[in-house]
Amino acid sequence: MRLILLLMLILPLVAQAQPTFQLEGRAQTGEDRRAARFEFYCSPNAGPEVTGALGLSLFLPRHDTLRAVFDFDAFEGPDADAGIRTRVETISGRTTANGRFHVSGWIGVDDDKPFGFGLAAARRQDAAGLAAVVRILRPLTLGAARLTWVQENPRRGAPSITSVLEISAEQSSVLRALLAPCLGG
């Protein structure tokens, strides 16, 4: 659990320092529809003191306009513990992967004031977490693909956020090159 908390604190900084690939998708929360950004990254292990990470972040612009229907506070910060409320599914051709995850988030500083949800695993000392993230990201590197991220709302009866990303074959090639060091054989 400490490793997860540490990752959630440093991942936004690591992602900024490492090559990333950002793609535009769409999100729906109840009747609200808006653009969403997905950001992928694979940072290297840099010696014995610096552990890399494999991750994916979901950014929802103008998140404050959704606060009336979605509880962002339950996810904010490295100590946030909203529980396992994230479902991710990836599909490419006949290859499908899915999983449920614990995420936390942060309010971004971009002009559109996004809320970022971070899903990541350390490249060392978290074999199970890394395997789960590899499993859901690998199909995205096989050709045209779809990623669906459902962020369940901690408020009972309130709508979830469902975000979808369509990935072209060309974008898949870029992802394959970026993520290859983290995906292994």
matplotlib code that plots the C-alpha trace (Angstrom):
import matplotlib.pyplot as plt

x = [0.0, 2.9, 4.3, 1.0, 0.8, 4.3, 3.7, 0.5, 2.6, 5.5, 3.9, 2.7, 6.3, 7.8, 5.3, 6.4, 10.1, 9.7, 8.4, 4.6, 2.0, -1.3, -4.5, -7.9, -10.9, -14.4, -16.1, -19.7, -21.0, -24.8, -26.0, -22.6, -20.4, -16.9, -13.5, -11.0, -7.3, -5.4, -1.7, 0.6, 4.1, 6.9, 9.8, 13.0, 14.6, 17.6, 19.9, 19.2, 17.6, 15.1, 12.3, 10.5, 6.8, 4.3, 1.2, -1.9, -3.6, -7.1, -7.7, -11.2, -11.2, -13.3, -13.8, -15.3, -18.5, -19.0, -18.6, -22.3, -22.6, -19.2, -17.1, -13.6, -12.5, -12.6, -9.8, -7.7, -4.1, -1.7, -3.6, -6.9, -8.7, -11.9, -11.5, -11.3, -13.6, -11.8, -12.6, -10.5, -11.0, -8.9, -9.8, -7.7, -8.9, -9.6, -7.5, -9.3, -8.1, -9.8, -9.1, -10.3, -7.9, -7.4, -6.5, -6.0, -5.9, -5.0, -6.2, -4.1, -2.7, -3.5, -5.8, -8.8, -8.4, -8.5, -8.8, -6.3, -6.8, -3.6, -3.2, 0.3, 2.7, 6.3, 8.7, 10.3, 8.9, 5.3, 5.2, 1.5, 0.6, 2.9, 1.5, -2.0, -1.1, 0.9, -2.1, -4.5, -2.0, -0.5, -3.6, -3.3, 0.1, -1.3, -3.0, -6.3, -7.8, -10.3, -9.8, -12.8, -12.1, -15.1, -14.6, -17.2, -18.6, -18.2, -21.6, -24.4, -26.7, -24.6, -23.4, -20.0, -17.6, -17.2, -14.3, -13.5, -10.4, -10.3, -6.7, -5.7, -3.0, -0.6, -1.2, -0.8, 2.7, 3.7, 2.4, 4.3, 7.6, 6.9, 5.8, 8.0, 10.6, 7.9, 5.9, 8.7, 8.6]
y = [0.0, 2.4, 1.7, 2.6, 5.8, 6.8, 6.1, 8.3, 11.1, 10.9, 9.7, 13.1, 14.3, 11.2, 11.4, 15.0, 14.1, 11.1, 10.7, 10.4, 10.0, 11.8, 11.0, 12.6, 10.5, 11.2, 10.9, 10.7, 11.3, 11.1, 13.5, 15.4, 14.6, 16.1, 15.5, 13.5, 13.1, 9.8, 9.9, 6.9, 6.6, 4.2, 5.5, 3.6, 2.1, 4.4, 2.6, 1.0, 4.2, 5.1, 2.8, 3.4, 3.1, 2.0, 4.0, 5.6, 8.7, 10.0, 13.7, 15.3, 19.0, 21.4, 18.8, 21.5, 21.5, 17.9, 18.2, 18.4, 14.8, 13.2, 12.9, 13.9, 14.6, 10.8, 10.3, 13.4, 13.0, 10.2, 9.2, 9.0, 5.7, 5.6, 1.8, -0.2, 1.8, 1.8, -0.7, -0.7, -2.8, -2.9, -4.5, -5.0, -7.5, -10.7, -9.7, -8.4, -7.5, -6.0, -5.3, -3.5, -1.0, 1.4, 4.9, 8.3, 11.6, 15.3, 18.6, 19.6, 23.0, 23.2, 26.0, 23.6, 22.7, 18.9, 16.3, 13.5, 9.9, 7.9, 4.2, 2.9, 0.2, 0.3, -1.6, -3.2, -4.7, -4.8, -7.8, -8.3, -4.7, -4.4, -7.6, -6.2, -2.9, -4.7, -7.0, -4.1, -2.0, -4.7, -5.0, -1.3, -2.0, -4.6, -2.4, -0.5, -0.7, 0.6, 1.5, 2.0, 3.4, 3.4, 5.5, 4.5, 7.2, 6.9, 8.5, 5.9, 6.1, 8.8, 8.4, 6.9, 8.5, 6.4, 7.4, 5.8, 6.1, 4.8, 4.1, 4.0, 1.5, 4.5, 5.5, 1.9, 1.9, 5.0, 3.3, 0.1, 2.0, 4.1, 1.2, -1.6, -1.3, -1.7, -4.4, -7.0, -9.9]
z = [0.0, 0.8, -2.7, -4.3, -2.2, -3.1, -6.8, -6.8, -5.3, -7.7, -10.9, -12.1, -11.8, -13.4, -16.3, -16.9, -16.9, -19.2, -22.8, -22.9, -25.5, -25.1, -27.1, -27.1, -26.3, -25.0, -21.6, -20.4, -16.9, -16.9, -19.6, -19.7, -22.6, -23.0, -24.4, -22.3, -22.5, -22.0, -21.3, -21.5, -20.1, -19.4, -17.3, -16.9, -13.8, -13.3, -11.0, -7.7, -6.2, -8.9, -9.9, -13.1, -13.7, -16.4, -16.4, -17.9, -16.8, -17.6, -17.6, -17.5, -18.4, -16.5, -13.8, -11.4, -13.6, -12.7, -8.9, -8.3, -9.7, -9.1, -5.9, -7.1, -3.5, -2.7, -5.2, -4.7, -3.3, -2.6, 0.6, -1.2, -0.7, -2.6, -3.0, -6.1, -8.3, -11.7, -14.5, -17.6, -20.7, -23.9, -27.1, -30.3, -32.9, -30.9, -28.0, -24.9, -21.5, -18.5, -14.8, -11.7, -10.1, -7.2, -8.5, -7.0, -8.6, -8.7, -10.0, -13.0, -13.6, -17.3, -18.6, -18.8, -15.0, -15.5, -12.9, -13.5, -12.5, -12.4, -13.0, -12.7, -11.4, -10.4, -12.6, -9.5, -6.3, -7.6, -9.9, -9.6, -10.1, -13.1, -14.6, -14.3, -16.0, -18.7, -19.4, -20.0, -22.1, -24.3, -26.6, -27.4, -29.0, -31.4, -33.9, -34.0, -30.5, -28.1, -24.4, -22.1, -18.6, -16.2, -13.0, -10.5, -8.4, -4.6, -4.2, -4.1, -7.1, -8.7, -12.3, -13.2, -15.7, -18.8, -21.0, -24.4, -26.5, -30.1, -31.2, -34.8, -36.2, -36.4, -32.8, -31.8, -33.4, -31.4, -28.2, -29.0, -29.3, -26.1, -23.9, -25.2, -22.4, -19.8, -21.5, -21.7, -24.1]

ax = plt.figure().add_subplot(projection="3d")
ax.plot(x, y, z, "-o")
ax.set_aspect("equal")
plt.show()
